[in-house]
Amino acid sequence: MRAIHIEATVINEKNRLETVNELAADKPRVAGQVLALRKSIEQVGAVQLAAIDAHMNGKQSLLDIKKMLEAQAPAKADLQLIIDYTDVLAKAGLVEIPPPSAT
């Protein structure tokens, strides 16, 4: 459901930029800015869709989770708190922690 929302948002924003371009008095100057913004919107949408895909696959490391949390909030995430919370979730049977790999 979130993927559909992201895709729809990207389409809407690209359409909004097209409207801005059509209504602009100085089309050549605005066209370059609109093109750059369109590319940026497409990239942001692709990153968000990739993040949702990664969440759906459910195979993130604790460091991946830390990075995702830090991308969404201005503060640094405390790795030990993430580890502790993951242990609580594992004890409740909500997540699985794979055994350490033999190296």
Buried (B, 14 or more C-beta within 10 A) or exposed (E): EEEEEBEEBBEEBBEEBEEEBEEBEEEEEBEEEBEEBBEEBEEBBEEBBEBBEEBEEEEEEBEEBBEBBEEEEEEEBEEEEBEEBBEEEEEEEEEEEEEEEEE
